[in-house]
Amino acid sequence: MTGAEGADACDLRAAILAGERSAAETLEASLAAIEERDGELGAFLSVERDTARARAIELDRRRAADPGAAAGALFGVPVAVKANLCMEGVTTPCGSRMLANYRAPYTATCVRRLLDADAIVVGVTNMDEFAMGSSSEHSAFGPTRNPWDLTRAPGGSSSGSAAAVAAGMVPVALGSDTGGSVRQPAALCGVGGFKPTYGRVSRHGLIAFGSSLDQVGPLARSVRDLERILGVISGHDPLDATSLPLPPIEPERPDRPERLDGLRVGVAAEYVGADLDAEVRTAVEAALEKLEELGAEAVEVRLPHTVHAIPTYYVVATAEASSNLARFDGVGFGARTEGDGSLQGMFAATREGAFGDEVKRRILLGTFVLSEGYHDAWYGRALRVRALLRRDFERAFEKVDVICGPTSPTPAFPLGERAGDPLAMYASDTLTVPTSLAGLPAVSVPCGFASGAADSPLPVGLQIIGPALADARVLRVAAAFESATEHHRPAPTSAGDGR
């Protein structure tokens, strides 16, 4: 560990409260890491240096005035937020030319809760436009690069958040997960990423893509940091109609946290099919063996409708996207292009000029599946298949406590390799989409490496899925696995000297 940027959030907070370093010193280490590394990575769209420094000074002043006063759960910890999470007065571009100059008039509930916990928001991270993508290449501001190999994709759409954490620029960051957009980049960048049960974290202030799917989730270098962040941002929010009336997520504290005795781990054949990369398969099989060494029992389960998950997702999600993105028409907010001078001409010119190709593709598809004569054949059928997918999981969880498998079917792929093939890009989310459609909690944690360039191995992620509301159980399994392995410790070359 070579500085503040090498520690996790829990350690940084403890060091600040112990007087070993100040919040200002901790922030400066993070800003220095961003200055040094982000030029080659492109993880940040903006860095709020002045605001962050003023906040760090205020935290230090408050601490000095009353050392015994209660300190927030993230006191002095630098965090980054994805560019689709509103923060008052800060540009929230959502990776799009449409919102390139949009300054949010209010702060998202999850971001407000970070600030209430005394965190310091250092900047806004890059993302695929309106969260539509799996590689970062659909950002209007250029792609983010994978810290392990700059020629490869970091995953998406929470690409900037994952890369910023992996490269040691911040210890934790927020992303959003619609079909895997926290878990997939976490796997490809070698960090932890958690998608909560739908409704456990408020969506108020999250710019919508697919409203029945979107969930805010954290990315971090350790499971205990994931637990800490979730304890802060989860819990009921009256500003979000989909928020569950439940308290914040609390970690499970078993007598022997390092053991998983009696835990039944489901292994689904549908998640380890022929399309799985051989080295990913090897790493995941080793991870499953490690779970058994910790006392868990492997149980075969079936998720037969998984084969239909991708087409189902791309009907449901695009239908919701076409509705949500209808508001970006040049009238209320965002970009405006006058066109031919008529109202319809302004609508058309604005959307044509400000939306990227992938967003246009999904709007067109979503509009089609909702159109008269096609609604029942496409959207209605997709909803029925979604219910069948959810039922598959319910039946599996009658036999097991969690389900484990790979997060991504491949390690990080070269930038540009799938950019011209939307179907190949969509397949990146084959193993994460089913959980999103079912609204279940899931985490991706590092479980090994695949071959990359000579000096750049590529991380592999293990996905742990739980039944609805079993968020704490999923994290407990992840914590036990992490404590028994070293996969989360190596740092990519662009992360400096190590963690």
C-alpha positions in Angstrom: 0.0 0.0 0.0 1.6 3.2 -1.2 -0.6 6.0 -0.1 -4.1 7.0 0.6 -5.2 5.9 -2.9 -4.0 2.4 -2.0 -6.4 1.9 0.9 -10.0 0.9 0.9 -12.7 3.3 2.2 -13.0 1.7 5.6 -9.2 2.0 6.2 -9.2 5.6 5.0 -12.0 6.7 7.3 -10.3 4.9 10.3 -7.0 6.7 9.5 -8.6 10.1 9.3 -10.5 9.6 12.6 -7.3 8.4 14.2 -5.5 11.5 13.2 -3.0 9.7 10.9 -4.0 11.8 8.0 -6.5 14.6 7.3 -9.5 14.6 5.0 -7.7 17.2 2.9 -4.5 15.0 2.6 -6.7 12.0 1.6 -8.4 14.0 -1.0 -5.2 15.4 -2.5 -3.9 11.8 -2.8 -7.0 10.9 -4.8 -6.8 14.0 -7.0 -3.1 13.3 -7.6 -3.9 9.8 -8.7 -6.6 11.1 -11.1 -4.2 13.7 -12.5 -1.6 11.0 -13.1 -3.7 8.2 -14.5 -6.9 9.5 -16.0 -5.3 10.9 -19.1 -4.8 7.4 -20.4 -7.9 5.9 -19.0 -10.7 8.5 -19.6 -12.6 7.4 -16.5 -13.8 10.9 -15.5 -15.9 13.4 -17.4 -15.4 16.0 -14.8 -13.4 16.4 -11.6 -14.9 18.7 -9.0 -11.6 19.8 -7.4 -12.7 23.1 -5.9 -15.9 21.8 -4.4 -14.2 18.7 -3.1 -11.3 20.7 -1.5 -13.7 23.0 0.2 -15.6 20.1 1.6 -12.5 18.4 2.9 -11.4 21.6 4.6 -14.8 21.9 6.2 -14.7 18.2 7.4 -11.2 18.8 8.9 -12.4 22.0 10.6 -15.4 20.3 12.1 -13.3 17.4 13.3 -10.7 19.7 14.9 -13.4 21.7 16.6 -15.0 18.6 18.2 -12.9 15.4 18.0 -15.5 13.5 19.9 -18.4 14.3 17.7 -20.1 11.6 15.7 -18.5 11.1 12.3 -20.3 9.8 9.2 -19.8 6.3 8.0 -17.7 7.6 5.0 -16.0 10.5 6.8 -13.4 12.0 4.4 -13.7 9.2 1.9 -13.3 10.3 -1.8 -16.0 8.8 -4.0 -17.0 9.1 -7.7 -20.5 9.0 -9.1 -21.6 7.9 -12.5 -22.7 10.6 -15.0 -26.4 9.6 -14.8 -26.7 10.5 -11.1 -27.8 14.1 -10.5 -25.9 16.3 -8.2 -27.0 19.9 -7.8 -25.0 22.4 -9.8 -22.8 19.7 -11.3 -22.9 18.8 -15.0 -24.7 15.5 -15.4 -24.2 14.6 -19.1 -25.2 10.9 -19.0 -22.5 10.2 -21.6 -24.6 12.1 -24.2 -24.3 15.2 -26.3 -28.0 15.7 -25.4 -27.1 16.6 -21.8 -23.5 17.8 -22.4 -24.3 21.1 -20.6 -27.0 20.0 -18.3 -26.5 21.0 -14.6 -28.8 19.1 -12.3 -31.1 21.3 -10.2 -31.2 18.8 -7.3 -29.2 15.9 -5.9 -30.1 12.2 -6.3 -31.1 10.5 -3.0 -28.2 8.1 -3.1 -25.7 10.9 -3.6 -27.3 13.0 -0.9 -26.9 10.0 1.5 -23.2 9.8 0.6 -22.8 13.4 1.4 -24.8 13.0 4.7 -22.3 10.3 5.6 -19.5 12.8 5.2 -18.1 11.4 1.9 -16.4 13.7 -0.6 -17.6 13.5 -4.2 -14.5 14.1 -6.4 -16.0 13.8 -9.8 -18.4 12.4 -12.4 -17.4 9.2 -14.3 -17.7 8.3 -17.9 -20.4 5.9 -19.2 -22.1 4.6 -22.3 -24.7 7.0 -23.5 -27.8 6.8 -21.3 -26.4 3.6 -19.9 -26.8 1.8 -23.2 -23.7 -0.3 -23.8 -21.3 -2.9 -22.5 -17.9 -1.4 -23.5 -17.9 2.4 -22.9 -17.6 2.9 -26.6 -21.0 4.5 -26.9 -20.0 7.5 -24.7 -20.3 10.7 -26.7 -17.1 11.8 -25.0 -14.9 8.9 -26.0 -14.3 5.5 -24.4 -12.8 4.6 -21.1 -9.9 2.2 -21.2 -9.4 -0.9 -19.1 -6.6 -0.3 -16.5 -5.3 -3.8 -17.0 -4.8 -3.4 -20.7 -5.4 0.0 -22.4 -6.4 -1.7 -25.7 -9.3 -3.4 -24.1 -12.8 -2.4 -22.9 -13.5 -1.9 -19.2 -17.1 -3.1 -19.7 -20.1 -0.9 -19.4 -22.1 1.1 -18.9 -20.5 2.0 -15.5 -17.1 1.9 -17.2 -15.7 5.1 -15.7 -16.6 4.1 -12.1 -15.1 0.6 -12.5 -11.9 1.9 -14.1 -11.5 4.7 -11.5 -11.8 2.1 -8.6 -9.5 -0.4 -10.3 -6.8 2.2 -11.0 -6.8 3.4 -7.4 -8.1 6.9 -8.2 -11.0 6.5 -5.7 -11.7 3.6 -3.3 -15.4 3.5 -4.1 -17.8 4.7 -6.8 -21.4 4.6 -7.7 -22.7 3.0 -10.9 -26.1 1.9 -12.2 -27.1 -1.6 -13.2 -29.9 -2.1 -15.7 -28.8 -5.4 -17.3 -25.4 -5.8 -15.7 -23.9 -2.4 -16.0 -22.3 -2.6 -12.5 -21.4 -6.2 -12.4 -20.0 -6.7 -15.9 -17.5 -3.8 -15.7 -16.6 -4.8 -12.2 -15.7 -8.3 -13.5 -13.7 -6.9 -16.4 -11.8 -4.4 -14.3 -11.1 -6.8 -11.3 -13.2 -5.0 -8.6 -16.3 -5.7 -6.6 -19.7 -4.6 -8.0 -23.1 -5.0 -6.4 -26.6 -4.8 -7.8 -29.2 -4.7 -5.0 -32.7 -6.1 -4.9 -34.9 -3.9 -7.0 -36.3 -1.2 -4.7 -33.6 -1.4 -2.0 -31.8 1.7 -3.2 -33.7 4.8 -4.3 -33.8 5.7 -8.0 -34.7 9.3 -7.3 -32.2 11.4 -9.2 -31.0 8.5 -11.5 -31.7 9.5 -15.1 -33.9 6.7 -16.3 -33.1 4.1 -19.0 -35.4 1.2 -18.1 -37.5 2.1 -15.0 -38.4 -1.5 -14.0 -34.7 -2.6 -14.2 -32.5 0.4 -13.2 -30.8 0.1 -9.9 -27.9 2.1 -8.3 -25.1 0.0 -7.0 -21.6 0.5 -5.6 -18.2 -0.6 -7.0 -15.3 -1.0 -4.6 -12.0 -2.8 -4.0 -13.3 -4.8 -1.0 -16.6 -6.5 0.0 -16.6 -4.6 3.3 -16.6 -1.3 1.4 -19.5 -2.6 -0.7 -21.3 -3.3 2.6 -20.4 0.1 4.0 -21.7 2.0 0.9 -24.9 -0.1 0.8 -25.6 0.6 4.4 -25.4 4.3 3.6 -27.4 4.5 0.3 -30.1 1.8 0.8 -33.3 2.2 2.7 -36.8 3.6 2.0 -37.1 6.9 0.1 -40.5 8.5 -0.1 -39.4 10.4 -3.3 -39.2 7.1 -5.2 -42.5 5.2 -5.7 -40.6 2.0 -6.4 -38.6 2.2 -3.1 -39.3 -0.7 -0.7 -40.4 0.3 2.8 -37.4 -1.3 4.4 -34.5 -0.1 6.5 -30.9 0.1 5.2 -29.1 -3.1 4.4 -27.2 -4.4 7.4 -24.3 -6.9 7.0 -24.8 -10.4 8.4 -22.4 -11.2 11.2 -22.2 -15.0 11.7 -20.1 -16.5 14.5 -17.6 -17.8 11.9 -17.6 -15.3 9.0 -14.8 -17.2 7.3 -16.9 -20.3 7.0 -19.9 -21.2 4.8 -20.9 -24.4 6.6 -24.4 -25.6 5.5 -24.7 -23.1 2.7 -26.2 -24.6 -0.5 -24.6 -23.1 -3.6 -26.6 -23.5 -6.8 -24.7 -24.2 -10.0 -26.7 -23.7 -13.2 -25.7 -25.5 -16.4 -27.2 -22.6 -18.4 -24.4 -20.3 -16.9 -21.5 -22.6 -17.9 -22.4 -23.4 -21.5 -20.3 -24.0 -24.6 -20.0 -20.2 -25.3 -18.0 -19.7 -22.0 -14.4 -18.7 -22.5 -12.1 -21.6 -21.4 -10.1 -19.6 -19.0 -13.2 -18.0 -17.4 -14.5 -21.5 -16.9 -11.3 -22.6 -15.2 -11.3 -19.6 -12.9 -15.0 -20.1 -11.9 -14.6 -23.8 -11.4 -11.7 -23.1 -9.0 -13.9 -20.5 -7.2 -16.7 -23.0 -6.8 -14.2 -25.5 -5.3 -13.0 -22.9 -2.9 -16.6 -22.3 -1.7 -16.9 -26.0 -1.1 -13.6 -25.9 0.9 -15.2 -23.3 3.0 -18.1 -25.6 3.9 -20.6 -24.9 1.2 -22.5 -27.7 -0.7 -22.7 -27.4 -4.5 -26.2 -28.3 -5.8 -27.2 -28.4 -9.5 -30.1 -26.2 -10.4 -31.9 -25.4 -13.7 -32.7 -22.0 -15.1 -34.3 -23.2 -18.4 -35.6 -19.8 -19.6 -32.1 -18.2 -19.4 -31.8 -18.8 -23.2 -34.6 -16.3 -23.7 -33.1 -13.6 -21.3 -31.3 -11.4 -23.9 -34.2 -11.1 -26.4 -36.6 -10.5 -23.5 -34.4 -7.9 -22.0 -33.9 -6.0 -25.3 -37.7 -5.9 -25.8 -38.5 -4.7 -22.2 -35.6 -2.4 -21.8 -35.9 -0.7 -25.1 -39.7 -0.3 -24.7 -39.0 1.5 -21.4 -36.2 3.5 -22.9 -38.3 4.8 -25.8 -40.8 6.1 -23.3 -38.2 7.6 -20.9 -36.1 9.3 -23.6 -39.2 10.9 -25.2 -38.7 13.8 -22.8 -35.4 14.8 -24.6 -37.0 16.8 -27.4 -35.3 20.2 -27.2 -38.2 21.8 -25.3 -37.8 21.1 -21.6 -34.0 20.8 -21.1 -30.9 19.5 -22.9 -29.7 20.3 -26.4 -31.8 22.0 -29.0 -31.4 22.3 -32.8 -33.8 24.5 -34.6 -34.1 22.4 -37.8 -36.5 23.7 -40.4 -38.1 26.1 -38.0 -41.2 24.0 -37.3 -41.9 22.3 -34.0 -41.6 18.9 -35.5 -38.5 19.9 -37.4 -36.9 21.0 -34.1 -37.8 17.7 -32.4 -36.3 15.7 -35.2 -33.2 17.8 -35.6 -32.5 17.8 -31.9 -32.9 14.1 -31.5 -31.0 13.3 -34.7 -28.0 15.5 -33.8 -27.8 14.8 -30.0 -28.4 11.1 -29.7 -25.8 8.5 -30.7 -26.4 5.5 -32.9 -26.9 3.0 -30.1 -29.5 5.2 -28.4 -31.3 5.7 -31.7 -31.3 2.0 -32.3 -32.9 1.2 -29.0 -35.5 4.0 -29.2 -36.5 2.7 -32.7 -36.7 -0.9 -31.4 -38.7 0.1 -28.3 -41.1 2.3 -30.3 -41.7 -0.6 -32.6 -42.4 -3.2 -29.9 -44.9 -0.8 -28.3 -46.7 0.2 -31.5 -50.2 -0.8 -32.4 -50.4 -4.3 -33.8 -47.1 -5.4 -32.3 -47.5 -4.6 -28.6 -49.0 -8.0 -27.7 -46.8 -10.0 -30.0 -43.5 -8.5 -28.7 -43.8 -6.5 -25.5 -46.7 -8.5 -24.0 -44.9 -11.8 -24.8 -41.6 -10.5 -23.3 -43.4 -9.7 -20.0 -44.7 -13.2 -19.9 -41.2 -14.6 -20.5 -39.9 -12.3 -17.8 -42.3 -13.9 -15.4 -41.1 -17.3 -16.3 -37.5 -16.3 -15.7 -38.5 -15.0 -12.3 -40.2 -18.3 -11.6 -37.1 -20.2 -12.6 -35.2 -18.4 -9.9 -37.9 -18.9 -7.3 -37.9 -22.6 -7.9 -34.1 -22.8 -7.8 -34.0 -20.9 -4.4 -36.3 -23.5 -2.9 -33.3 -25.8 -3.2 -30.3 -23.5 -2.7 -29.3 -20.3 -0.7 -27.3 -18.6 -3.5 -26.5 -19.3 -7.1 -22.9 -18.9 -8.4 -21.3 -18.7 -11.8 -19.4 -16.4 -14.1 -20.2 -12.7 -14.4 -19.1 -12.3 -18.0 -18.7 -15.1 -20.6 -15.3 -13.6 -21.6 -12.6 -11.5 -20.1 -12.2 -7.9 -21.3 -12.3 -7.8 -25.1 -10.4 -5.4 -27.4 -11.9 -2.0 -28.0 -13.5 -1.9 -31.4 -13.9 -5.7 -31.6 -17.7 -5.6 -31.1 -18.5 -1.9 -31.8 -19.9 -2.8 -35.3 -21.8 -5.8 -34.2 -24.6 -5.0 -31.8 -25.7 -8.6 -31.2 -22.1 -9.6 -30.2 -22.1 -6.6 -27.8 -25.5 -7.5 -26.3 -24.2 -11.1 -25.7 -21.7 -9.5 -23.2 -24.6 -9.3 -20.7 -25.9 -12.9 -21.2 -25.1 -13.9 -17.6 -26.2 -10.7 -15.9 -29.5 -9.9 -17.6 -31.5 -12.8 -16.1 -30.9 -11.4 -12.5 -31.9 -7.9 -13.6 -35.1 -9.2 -15.1 -35.9 -11.0 -11.9 -35.0 -8.0 -9.7 -32.6 -10.1 -7.6 -29.5 -9.1 -5.7 -26.1 -10.1 -7.2 -22.5 -9.3 -6.7 -19.4 -9.7 -8.9 -16.1 -10.3 -7.1 -12.7 -11.1 -8.6 -12.0 -14.9 -8.8 -8.9 -15.2 -11.0 -7.3 -14.1 -14.2 -7.2 -15.0 -17.8 -4.3 -14.6 -20.3 -3.9 -11.1 -21.7 -0.8 -9.4 -23.0 2.5 -10.7 -21.6 2.4 -8.3 -18.6 -1.3 -7.7 -18.4 -3.5 -10.6 -17.1 -7.2 -10.0 -17.5 -9.5 -10.3 -14.4 -12.4 -12.8 -14.2 -15.4 -12.2 -12.0 -17.5 -14.6 -10.0 -21.2 -13.7 -9.8 -23.1 -14.6 -6.6 -26.9 -14.3 -6.9 -29.4 -14.4 -4.0 -33.2 -14.5 -3.7 -35.1 -11.2 -3.4 -34.1 -9.2 -0.3 -31.2 -11.6 0.5 -28.7 -8.8 -0.2 -26.8 -9.3 3.1 -26.5 -13.1 2.4 -25.0 -12.4 -1.0 -22.4 -10.1 0.6 -21.6 -12.6 3.4 -20.8 -15.3 0.8 -18.7 -12.8 -1.2 -16.8 -11.7 2.0 -16.0 -15.3 2.9 -14.7 -16.0 -0.6 -12.7 -12.8 -0.6 -11.1 -13.6 2.8 -10.0 -17.0 1.6 -8.4 -15.8 -1.7 -6.0 -13.2 -3.0 -7.7 -12.4 -6.3 -8.8 -8.9 -5.2 -5.3 -7.8 -4.2 -3.3 -7.5 -7.5 -3.4 -4.0 -9.1 -3.2 -3.2 -12.8 -0.2 -1.4 -14.1 -2.0 1.9 -14.4 -2.9 1.7 -10.7 0.6 2.6 -9.7 2.7 0.6 -7.3 -0.1 -1.6 -5.8 -2.8 -1.4 -3.3 
